[in-house]
Amino acid sequence: MRRITKKDINLNRLKTGCSPCMNEAKIMKQKISNRKVSEIKINEIKDIVSSMFKKN
């Protein structure tokens, strides 16, 4: 039997992400809705980030 060496995948260089990550990015993009980061209130940013870690 041949041994197969595992390739190290650099996740920072991937052109696409995994589907859960892509879904979360899409949800965050909808919540921000093409506003500049400086226009978003601090509490709203906290809500967006904390919603990523809540279980549905």
PDB file of N, CA, C, O and CB in Angstrom:
ATOM      1  N   MET A   1       0.840  -1.186   0.000  1.00  0.00           N
ATOM      2  CA  MET A   1       0.000   0.000   0.000  1.00  0.00           C
ATOM      3  C   MET A   1       0.881   1.244   0.000  1.00  0.00           C
ATOM      4  O   MET A   1       1.922   1.289   0.655  1.00  0.00           O
ATOM      5  CB  MET A   1      -0.953   0.001   1.217  1.00  0.00           C
ATOM      6  N   ARG A   2       0.454   2.216  -0.724  1.00  0.00           N
ATOM      7  CA  ARG A   2       1.172   3.476  -0.761  1.00  0.00           C
ATOM      8  C   ARG A   2       0.664   4.389   0.339  1.00  0.00           C
ATOM      9  O   ARG A   2      -0.517   4.379   0.689  1.00  0.00           O
ATOM     10  CB  ARG A   2       1.027   4.147  -2.132  1.00  0.00           C
ATOM     11  N   ARG A   3       1.565   5.164   0.865  1.00  0.00           N
ATOM     12  CA  ARG A   3       1.161   6.159   1.851  1.00  0.00           C
ATOM     13  C   ARG A   3       0.892   7.472   1.141  1.00  0.00           C
ATOM     14  O   ARG A   3       1.666   7.908   0.289  1.00  0.00           O
ATOM     15  CB  ARG A   3       2.243   6.336   2.949  1.00  0.00           C
ATOM     16  N   ILE A   4      -0.170   8.065   1.490  1.00  0.00           N
ATOM     17  CA  ILE A   4      -0.546   9.347   0.895  1.00  0.00           C
ATOM     18  C   ILE A   4      -0.196  10.444   1.889  1.00  0.00           C
ATOM     19  O   ILE A   4      -0.583  10.391   3.056  1.00  0.00           O
ATOM     20  CB  ILE A   4      -2.071   9.385   0.522  1.00  0.00           C
ATOM     21  N   THR A   5       0.535  11.430   1.412  1.00  0.00           N
ATOM     22  CA  THR A   5       0.877  12.546   2.288  1.00  0.00           C
ATOM     23  C   THR A   5      -0.259  13.559   2.259  1.00  0.00           C
ATOM     24  O   THR A   5      -0.831  13.857   1.210  1.00  0.00           O
ATOM     25  CB  THR A   5       2.222  13.206   1.860  1.00  0.00           C
ATOM     26  N   LYS A   6      -0.560  14.065   3.414  1.00  0.00           N
ATOM     27  CA  LYS A   6      -1.619  15.065   3.505  1.00  0.00           C
ATOM     28  C   LYS A   6      -1.077  16.409   3.080  1.00  0.00           C
ATOM     29  O   LYS A   6       0.029  16.795   3.457  1.00  0.00           O
ATOM     30  CB  LYS A   6      -2.193  15.140   4.932  1.00  0.00           C
ATOM     31  N   LYS A   7      -1.855  17.115   2.300  1.00  0.00           N
ATOM     32  CA  LYS A   7      -1.466  18.453   1.879  1.00  0.00           C
ATOM     33  C   LYS A   7      -2.007  19.456   2.880  1.00  0.00           C
ATOM     34  O   LYS A   7      -3.157  19.361   3.310  1.00  0.00           O
ATOM     35  CB  LYS A   7      -1.980  18.764   0.450  1.00  0.00           C
ATOM     36  N   ASP A   8      -1.184  20.403   3.243  1.00  0.00           N
ATOM     37  CA  ASP A   8      -1.642  21.478   4.113  1.00  0.00           C
ATOM     38  C   ASP A   8      -2.399  22.490   3.274  1.00  0.00           C
ATOM     39  O   ASP A   8      -1.882  22.985   2.273  1.00  0.00           O
ATOM     40  CB  ASP A   8      -0.455  22.149   4.857  1.00  0.00           C
ATOM     41  N   ILE A   9      -3.603  22.793   3.675  1.00  0.00           N
ATOM     42  CA  ILE A   9      -4.428  23.751   2.954  1.00  0.00           C
ATOM     43  C   ILE A   9      -4.395  25.068   3.705  1.00  0.00           C
ATOM     44  O   ILE A   9      -4.743  25.132   4.884  1.00  0.00           O
ATOM     45  CB  ILE A   9      -5.887  23.237   2.791  1.00  0.00           C
ATOM     46  N   ASN A  10      -3.981  26.104   3.023  1.00  0.00           N
ATOM     47  CA  ASN A  10      -3.965  27.432   3.608  1.00  0.00           C
ATOM     48  C   ASN A  10      -5.341  28.059   3.368  1.00  0.00           C
ATOM     49  O   ASN A  10      -5.661  28.442   2.243  1.00  0.00           O
ATOM     50  CB  ASN A  10      -2.813  28.314   2.999  1.00  0.00           C
ATOM     51  N   LEU A  11      -6.146  28.162   4.413  1.00  0.00           N
ATOM     52  CA  LEU A  11      -7.507  28.670   4.272  1.00  0.00           C
ATOM     53  C   LEU A  11      -7.555  30.140   3.870  1.00  0.00           C
ATOM     54  O   LEU A  11      -8.566  30.609   3.348  1.00  0.00           O
ATOM     55  CB  LEU A  11      -8.255  28.478   5.562  1.00  0.00           C
ATOM     56  N   ASN A  12      -6.474  30.862   4.109  1.00  0.00           N
ATOM     57  CA  ASN A  12      -6.443  32.274   3.743  1.00  0.00           C
ATOM     58  C   ASN A  12      -6.305  32.484   2.239  1.00  0.00           C
ATOM     59  O   ASN A  12      -6.584  33.573   1.738  1.00  0.00           O
ATOM     60  CB  ASN A  12      -5.308  32.964   4.457  1.00  0.00           C
ATOM     61  N   ARG A  13      -5.883  31.464   1.526  1.00  0.00           N
ATOM     62  CA  ARG A  13      -5.675  31.601   0.088  1.00  0.00           C
ATOM     63  C   ARG A  13      -6.807  31.008  -0.743  1.00  0.00           C
ATOM     64  O   ARG A  13      -6.772  31.096  -1.970  1.00  0.00           O
ATOM     65  CB  ARG A  13      -4.382  30.952  -0.299  1.00  0.00           C
ATOM     66  N   LEU A  14      -7.786  30.419  -0.119  1.00  0.00           N
ATOM     67  CA  LEU A  14      -8.897  29.836  -0.855  1.00  0.00           C
ATOM     68  C   LEU A  14      -9.748  30.937  -1.482  1.00  0.00           C
ATOM     69  O   LEU A  14      -9.980  31.980  -0.870  1.00  0.00           O
ATOM     70  CB  LEU A  14      -9.752  28.950   0.067  1.00  0.00           C
ATOM     71  N   LYS A  15     -10.207  30.697  -2.696  1.00  0.00           N
ATOM     72  CA  LYS A  15     -11.061  31.679  -3.375  1.00  0.00           C
ATOM     73  C   LYS A  15     -12.483  31.616  -2.857  1.00  0.00           C
ATOM     74  O   LYS A  15     -13.191  32.623  -2.863  1.00  0.00           O
ATOM     75  CB  LYS A  15     -11.048  31.450  -4.885  1.00  0.00           C
ATOM     76  N   THR A  16     -12.904  30.461  -2.414  1.00  0.00           N
ATOM     77  CA  THR A  16     -14.240  30.304  -1.848  1.00  0.00           C
ATOM     78  C   THR A  16     -14.113  29.696  -0.469  1.00  0.00           C
ATOM     79  O   THR A  16     -13.137  29.005  -0.174  1.00  0.00           O
ATOM     80  CB  THR A  16     -15.142  29.429  -2.757  1.00  0.00           C
ATOM     81  N   GLY A  17     -15.084  29.947   0.365  1.00  0.00           N
ATOM     82  CA  GLY A  17     -15.070  29.397   1.711  1.00  0.00           C
ATOM     83  C   GLY A  17     -16.003  28.211   1.820  1.00  0.00           C
ATOM     84  O   GLY A  17     -16.619  27.792   0.840  1.00  0.00           O
ATOM     85  N   CYS A  18     -16.096  27.686   3.004  1.00  0.00           N
ATOM     86  CA  CYS A  18     -17.032  26.587   3.229  1.00  0.00           C
ATOM     87  C   CYS A  18     -18.449  27.159   3.251  1.00  0.00           C
ATOM     88  O   CYS A  18     -18.635  28.359   3.454  1.00  0.00           O
ATOM     89  CB  CYS A  18     -16.709  25.826   4.566  1.00  0.00           C
ATOM     90  N   SER A  19     -19.421  26.319   3.047  1.00  0.00           N
ATOM     91  CA  SER A  19     -20.793  26.808   2.918  1.00  0.00           C
ATOM     92  C   SER A  19     -21.320  27.477   4.195  1.00  0.00           C
ATOM     93  O   SER A  19     -22.025  28.480   4.080  1.00  0.00           O
ATOM     94  CB  SER A  19     -21.702  25.663   2.539  1.00  0.00           C
ATOM     95  N   PRO A  20     -21.017  26.978   5.417  1.00  0.00           N
ATOM     96  CA  PRO A  20     -21.494  27.710   6.598  1.00  0.00           C
ATOM     97  C   PRO A  20     -20.885  29.107   6.699  1.00  0.00           C
ATOM     98  O   PRO A  20     -21.565  30.057   7.085  1.00  0.00           O
ATOM     99  CB  PRO A  20     -21.177  26.923   7.861  1.00  0.00           C
ATOM    100  N   CYS A  21     -19.614  29.228   6.354  1.00  0.00           N
ATOM    101  CA  CYS A  21     -18.953  30.543   6.401  1.00  0.00           C
ATOM    102  C   CYS A  21     -19.538  31.477   5.355  1.00  0.00           C
ATOM    103  O   CYS A  21     -19.747  32.661   5.620  1.00  0.00           O
ATOM    104  CB  CYS A  21     -17.433  30.399   6.184  1.00  0.00           C
ATOM    105  N   MET A  22     -19.801  30.950   4.178  1.00  0.00           N
ATOM    106  CA  MET A  22     -20.363  31.771   3.111  1.00  0.00           C
ATOM    107  C   MET A  22     -21.772  32.232   3.470  1.00  0.00           C
ATOM    108  O   MET A  22     -22.159  33.357   3.150  1.00  0.00           O
ATOM    109  CB  MET A  22     -20.379  30.995   1.788  1.00  0.00           C
ATOM    110  N   ASN A  23     -22.541  31.368   4.133  1.00  0.00           N
ATOM    111  CA  ASN A  23     -23.886  31.748   4.558  1.00  0.00           C
ATOM    112  C   ASN A  23     -23.837  32.855   5.601  1.00  0.00           C
ATOM    113  O   ASN A  23     -24.616  33.805   5.533  1.00  0.00           O
ATOM    114  CB  ASN A  23     -24.634  30.535   5.115  1.00  0.00           C
ATOM    115  N   GLU A  24     -22.930  32.741   6.563  1.00  0.00           N
ATOM    116  CA  GLU A  24     -22.802  33.782   7.588  1.00  0.00           C
ATOM    117  C   GLU A  24     -22.346  35.097   6.978  1.00  0.00           C
ATOM    118  O   GLU A  24     -22.815  36.163   7.375  1.00  0.00           O
ATOM    119  CB  GLU A  24     -21.820  33.344   8.679  1.00  0.00           C
ATOM    120  N   ALA A  25     -21.441  35.028   6.021  1.00  0.00           N
ATOM    121  CA  ALA A  25     -20.977  36.249   5.356  1.00  0.00           C
ATOM    122  C   ALA A  25     -22.118  36.912   4.595  1.00  0.00           C
ATOM    123  O   ALA A  25     -22.219  38.138   4.567  1.00  0.00           O
ATOM    124  CB  ALA A  25     -19.813  35.936   4.399  1.00  0.00           C
ATOM    125  N   LYS A  26     -22.970  36.110   3.981  1.00  0.00           N
ATOM    126  CA  LYS A  26     -24.112  36.651   3.242  1.00  0.00           C
ATOM    127  C   LYS A  26     -25.102  37.327   4.196  1.00  0.00           C
ATOM    128  O   LYS A  26     -25.645  38.387   3.884  1.00  0.00           O
ATOM    129  CB  LYS A  26     -24.817  35.531   2.445  1.00  0.00           C
ATOM    130  N   ILE A  27     -25.332  36.710   5.359  1.00  0.00           N
ATOM    131  CA  ILE A  27     -26.244  37.281   6.354  1.00  0.00           C
ATOM    132  C   ILE A  27     -25.694  38.609   6.886  1.00  0.00           C
ATOM    133  O   ILE A  27     -26.435  39.578   7.044  1.00  0.00           O
ATOM    134  CB  ILE A  27     -26.466  36.287   7.520  1.00  0.00           C
ATOM    135  N   MET A  28     -24.382  38.639   7.160  1.00  0.00           N
ATOM    136  CA  MET A  28     -23.762  39.878   7.653  1.00  0.00           C
ATOM    137  C   MET A  28     -23.825  40.974   6.598  1.00  0.00           C
ATOM    138  O   MET A  28     -24.052  42.139   6.923  1.00  0.00           O
ATOM    139  CB  MET A  28     -22.299  39.626   8.063  1.00  0.00           C
ATOM    140  N   LYS A  29     -23.628  40.608   5.354  1.00  0.00           N
ATOM    141  CA  LYS A  29     -23.688  41.593   4.268  1.00  0.00           C
ATOM    142  C   LYS A  29     -25.094  42.184   4.166  1.00  0.00           C
ATOM    143  O   LYS A  29     -25.245  43.380   3.919  1.00  0.00           O
ATOM    144  CB  LYS A  29     -23.277  40.947   2.922  1.00  0.00           C
ATOM    145  N   GLN A  30     -26.128  41.352   4.354  1.00  0.00           N
ATOM    146  CA  GLN A  30     -27.503  41.842   4.310  1.00  0.00           C
ATOM    147  C   GLN A  30     -27.790  42.776   5.474  1.00  0.00           C
ATOM    148  O   GLN A  30     -28.500  43.769   5.311  1.00  0.00           O
ATOM    149  CB  GLN A  30     -28.486  40.675   4.322  1.00  0.00           C
ATOM    150  N   LYS A  31     -27.244  42.468   6.654  1.00  0.00           N
ATOM    151  CA  LYS A  31     -27.487  43.307   7.818  1.00  0.00           C
ATOM    152  C   LYS A  31     -26.786  44.660   7.684  1.00  0.00           C
ATOM    153  O   LYS A  31     -27.298  45.676   8.156  1.00  0.00           O
ATOM    154  CB  LYS A  31     -27.019  42.595   9.085  1.00  0.00           C
ATOM    155  N   ILE A  32     -25.629  44.673   7.047  1.00  0.00           N
ATOM    156  CA  ILE A  32     -24.897  45.930   6.868  1.00  0.00           C
ATOM    157  C   ILE A  32     -25.505  46.737   5.732  1.00  0.00           C
ATOM    158  O   ILE A  32     -25.523  47.966   5.798  1.00  0.00           O
ATOM    159  CB  ILE A  32     -23.405  45.660   6.592  1.00  0.00           C
ATOM    160  N   SER A  33     -25.996  46.087   4.708  1.00  0.00           N
ATOM    161  CA  SER A  33     -26.687  46.663   3.562  1.00  0.00           C
ATOM    162  C   SER A  33     -25.958  47.852   2.932  1.00  0.00           C
ATOM    163  O   SER A  33     -26.498  48.955   2.848  1.00  0.00           O
ATOM    164  CB  SER A  33     -28.056  47.088   3.974  1.00  0.00           C
ATOM    165  N   ASN A  34     -24.744  47.611   2.501  1.00  0.00           N
ATOM    166  CA  ASN A  34     -23.938  48.568   1.732  1.00  0.00           C
ATOM    167  C   ASN A  34     -23.683  49.894   2.443  1.00  0.00           C
ATOM    168  O   ASN A  34     -23.537  50.925   1.787  1.00  0.00           O
ATOM    169  CB  ASN A  34     -24.609  48.843   0.432  1.00  0.00           C
ATOM    170  N   ARG A  35     -23.627  49.880   3.765  1.00  0.00           N
ATOM    171  CA  ARG A  35     -23.277  51.087   4.511  1.00  0.00           C
ATOM    172  C   ARG A  35     -21.798  51.058   4.830  1.00  0.00           C
ATOM    173  O   ARG A  35     -21.184  49.992   4.877  1.00  0.00           O
ATOM    174  CB  ARG A  35     -24.116  51.210   5.809  1.00  0.00           C
ATOM    175  N   LYS A  36     -21.235  52.215   5.046  1.00  0.00           N
ATOM    176  CA  LYS A  36     -19.852  52.282   5.480  1.00  0.00           C
ATOM    177  C   LYS A  36     -19.780  51.850   6.939  1.00  0.00           C
ATOM    178  O   LYS A  36     -20.738  52.012   7.694  1.00  0.00           O
ATOM    179  CB  LYS A  36     -19.270  53.711   5.289  1.00  0.00           C
ATOM    180  N   VAL A  37     -18.650  51.305   7.318  1.00  0.00           N
ATOM    181  CA  VAL A  37     -18.476  50.831   8.693  1.00  0.00           C
ATOM    182  C   VAL A  37     -18.610  52.000   9.667  1.00  0.00           C
ATOM    183  O   VAL A  37     -19.106  51.819  10.779  1.00  0.00           O
ATOM    184  CB  VAL A  37     -17.100  50.135   8.867  1.00  0.00           C
ATOM    185  N   SER A  38     -18.181  53.183   9.271  1.00  0.00           N
ATOM    186  CA  SER A  38     -18.263  54.340  10.154  1.00  0.00           C
ATOM    187  C   SER A  38     -19.709  54.791  10.393  1.00  0.00           C
ATOM    188  O   SER A  38     -19.980  55.513  11.352  1.00  0.00           O
ATOM    189  CB  SER A  38     -17.457  55.486   9.573  1.00  0.00           C
ATOM    190  N   GLU A  39     -20.635  54.371   9.529  1.00  0.00           N
ATOM    191  CA  GLU A  39     -22.038  54.749   9.677  1.00  0.00           C
ATOM    192  C   GLU A  39     -22.822  53.792  10.577  1.00  0.00           C
ATOM    193  O   GLU A  39     -23.943  54.100  10.980  1.00  0.00           O
ATOM    194  CB  GLU A  39     -22.691  54.814   8.319  1.00  0.00           C
ATOM    195  N   ILE A  40     -22.244  52.647  10.888  1.00  0.00           N
ATOM    196  CA  ILE A  40     -22.943  51.643  11.691  1.00  0.00           C
ATOM    197  C   ILE A  40     -22.674  51.927  13.170  1.00  0.00           C
ATOM    198  O   ILE A  40     -21.540  52.193  13.569  1.00  0.00           O
ATOM    199  CB  ILE A  40     -22.487  50.191  11.307  1.00  0.00           C
ATOM    200  N   LYS A  41     -23.724  51.867  13.960  1.00  0.00           N
ATOM    201  CA  LYS A  41     -23.596  52.125  15.393  1.00  0.00           C
ATOM    202  C   LYS A  41     -22.903  50.949  16.084  1.00  0.00           C
ATOM    203  O   LYS A  41     -22.976  49.810  15.624  1.00  0.00           O
ATOM    204  CB  LYS A  41     -24.984  52.380  16.025  1.00  0.00           C
ATOM    205  N   ILE A  42     -22.234  51.248  17.190  1.00  0.00           N
ATOM    206  CA  ILE A  42     -21.488  50.233  17.947  1.00  0.00           C
ATOM    207  C   ILE A  42     -22.407  49.105  18.410  1.00  0.00           C
ATOM    208  O   ILE A  42     -22.046  47.933  18.300  1.00  0.00           O
ATOM    209  CB  ILE A  42     -20.791  50.872  19.160  1.00  0.00           C
ATOM    210  N   ASN A  43     -23.571  49.437  18.918  1.00  0.00           N
ATOM    211  CA  ASN A  43     -24.498  48.398  19.399  1.00  0.00           C
ATOM    212  C   ASN A  43     -24.949  47.482  18.269  1.00  0.00           C
ATOM    213  O   ASN A  43     -25.140  46.282  18.469  1.00  0.00           O
ATOM    214  CB  ASN A  43     -25.722  49.039  20.062  1.00  0.00           C
ATOM    215  N   GLU A  44     -25.116  48.056  17.084  1.00  0.00           N
ATOM    216  CA  GLU A  44     -25.526  47.245  15.949  1.00  0.00           C
ATOM    217  C   GLU A  44     -24.419  46.276  15.542  1.00  0.00           C
ATOM    218  O   GLU A  44     -24.699  45.134  15.177  1.00  0.00           O
ATOM    219  CB  GLU A  44     -25.909  48.137  14.771  1.00  0.00           C
ATOM    220  N   ILE A  45     -23.176  46.719  15.602  1.00  0.00           N
ATOM    221  CA  ILE A  45     -22.036  45.846  15.298  1.00  0.00           C
ATOM    222  C   ILE A  45     -21.968  44.709  16.307  1.00  0.00           C
ATOM    223  O   ILE A  45     -21.725  43.559  15.941  1.00  0.00           O
ATOM    224  CB  ILE A  45     -20.711  46.648  15.299  1.00  0.00           C
ATOM    225  N   LYS A  46     -22.185  45.037  17.588  1.00  0.00           N
ATOM    226  CA  LYS A  46     -22.174  44.001  18.628  1.00  0.00           C
ATOM    227  C   LYS A  46     -23.270  42.972  18.373  1.00  0.00           C
ATOM    228  O   LYS A  46     -23.045  41.775  18.550  1.00  0.00           O
ATOM    229  CB  LYS A  46     -22.351  44.631  20.024  1.00  0.00           C
ATOM    230  N   ASP A  47     -24.461  43.424  17.957  1.00  0.00           N
ATOM    231  CA  ASP A  47     -25.559  42.496  17.671  1.00  0.00           C
ATOM    232  C   ASP A  47     -25.235  41.583  16.492  1.00  0.00           C
ATOM    233  O   ASP A  47     -25.529  40.389  16.528  1.00  0.00           O
ATOM    234  CB  ASP A  47     -26.845  43.271  17.387  1.00  0.00           C
ATOM    235  N   ILE A  48     -24.630  42.146  15.450  1.00  0.00           N
ATOM    236  CA  ILE A  48     -24.290  41.354  14.273  1.00  0.00           C
ATOM    237  C   ILE A  48     -23.263  40.289  14.623  1.00  0.00           C
ATOM    238  O   ILE A  48     -23.409  39.131  14.233  1.00  0.00           O
ATOM    239  CB  ILE A  48     -23.761  42.255  13.153  1.00  0.00           C
ATOM    240  N   VAL A  49     -22.228  40.675  15.354  1.00  0.00           N
ATOM    241  CA  VAL A  49     -21.167  39.720  15.704  1.00  0.00           C
ATOM    242  C   VAL A  49     -21.688  38.674  16.678  1.00  0.00           C
ATOM    243  O   VAL A  49     -21.376  37.492  16.535  1.00  0.00           O
ATOM    244  CB  VAL A  49     -19.954  40.451  16.314  1.00  0.00           C
ATOM    245  N   SER A  50     -22.477  39.087  17.665  1.00  0.00           N
ATOM    246  CA  SER A  50     -22.976  38.113  18.626  1.00  0.00           C
ATOM    247  C   SER A  50     -23.975  37.153  18.007  1.00  0.00           C
ATOM    248  O   SER A  50     -24.126  36.031  18.491  1.00  0.00           O
ATOM    249  CB  SER A  50     -23.609  38.819  19.795  1.00  0.00           C
ATOM    250  N   SER A  51     -24.665  37.567  16.942  1.00  0.00           N
ATOM    251  CA  SER A  51     -25.618  36.666  16.294  1.00  0.00           C
ATOM    252  C   SER A  51     -24.906  35.511  15.599  1.00  0.00           C
ATOM    253  O   SER A  51     -25.510  34.464  15.364  1.00  0.00           O
ATOM    254  CB  SER A  51     -26.474  37.434  15.287  1.00  0.00           C
ATOM    255  N   MET A  52     -23.636  35.688  15.269  1.00  0.00           N
ATOM    256  CA  MET A  52     -22.883  34.603  14.641  1.00  0.00           C
ATOM    257  C   MET A  52     -22.661  33.451  15.606  1.00  0.00           C
ATOM    258  O   MET A  52     -22.537  32.305  15.173  1.00  0.00           O
ATOM    259  CB  MET A  52     -21.543  35.115  14.127  1.00  0.00           C
ATOM    260  N   PHE A  53     -22.608  33.726  16.895  1.00  0.00           N
ATOM    261  CA  PHE A  53     -22.268  32.711  17.891  1.00  0.00           C
ATOM    262  C   PHE A  53     -23.489  32.148  18.616  1.00  0.00           C
ATOM    263  O   PHE A  53     -23.353  31.245  19.442  1.00  0.00           O
ATOM    264  CB  PHE A  53     -21.314  33.290  18.898  1.00  0.00           C
ATOM    265  N   LYS A  54     -24.672  32.667  18.318  1.00  0.00           N
ATOM    266  CA  LYS A  54     -25.883  32.144  18.927  1.00  0.00           C
ATOM    267  C   LYS A  54     -26.321  30.901  18.184  1.00  0.00           C
ATOM    268  O   LYS A  54     -26.196  30.821  16.962  1.00  0.00           O
ATOM    269  CB  LYS A  54     -27.001  33.198  18.931  1.00  0.00           C
ATOM    270  N   LYS A  55     -26.829  29.941  18.918  1.00  0.00           N
ATOM    271  CA  LYS A  55     -27.362  28.730  18.281  1.00  0.00           C
ATOM    272  C   LYS A  55     -28.787  29.020  17.830  1.00  0.00           C
ATOM    273  O   LYS A  55     -29.568  29.659  18.535  1.00  0.00           O
ATOM    274  CB  LYS A  55     -27.320  27.496  19.260  1.00  0.00           C
ATOM    275  N   ASN A  56     -29.103  28.529  16.630  1.00  0.00           N
ATOM    276  CA  ASN A  56     -30.445  28.752  16.083  1.00  0.00           C
ATOM    277  C   ASN A  56     -31.428  27.793  16.664  1.00  0.00           C
ATOM    278  O   ASN A  56     -32.609  27.834  16.318  1.00  0.00           O
ATOM    279  CB  ASN A  56     -30.445  28.630  14.580  1.00  0.00           C
TER     280      ASN A  56
END
